Amino acid sequence: MGRGERWTDAENKLLMEMAGQGLSLDDIVKSGKFEGRTPQAIAKQIERLQLGSFVGQNKKSFVGQIGKAEIPGFEEVLARYVDAFNKLCEKTELTKEDIERIKLIFQAAWKYRELYREYEKWEELEARIDKLAADVQMLIDLKKKEGKLNQCQTPP
């Protein structure tokens, strides 16, 4: 079976935009924006671009609605895990699912501990970078006031 023309960057971009809007394959085909492309060719390109999980989604996007999450401290998360563990232990009889939940609780707590430590390191690093940027700006301002730094020497 022969292949059609190569997909252009503009076509790929348009296909990604349409998939991002949650349009179905049928909607994309019916749009007429891919003249000369068969529904099978469009479906194959969606697969190549790994857009399948986007095609046909609800047209209302929630990505713009996602805000910055509050990251609880390790102690708070641990308290939640202990509470969940205690509730499971209050049962008079544990099922196989309950035992699996207990196992998952401890695995999640352990993993969260590692992730939270990394998060704290990054937070500390960001704070240090912000302080350095403020110190550099303060030095630039000071030198400008002293007249020792002319406009040509001002760093970007």
Secondary structure, DSSP 8 states (H G I E B T S, - for coil): --------HHHHHHHHHHHHTT--HHHHHHTT-STT--HHHHHHHHHHTT-TTTTTS-SS--GGG--------HHHHHHHHHHHHHHHHTSSS--HHHHHHHHHHHHHHHHHHHHHHHHHHHHHHHHHHHHHHHHHHHHHHHHHHHT-S-GGG---
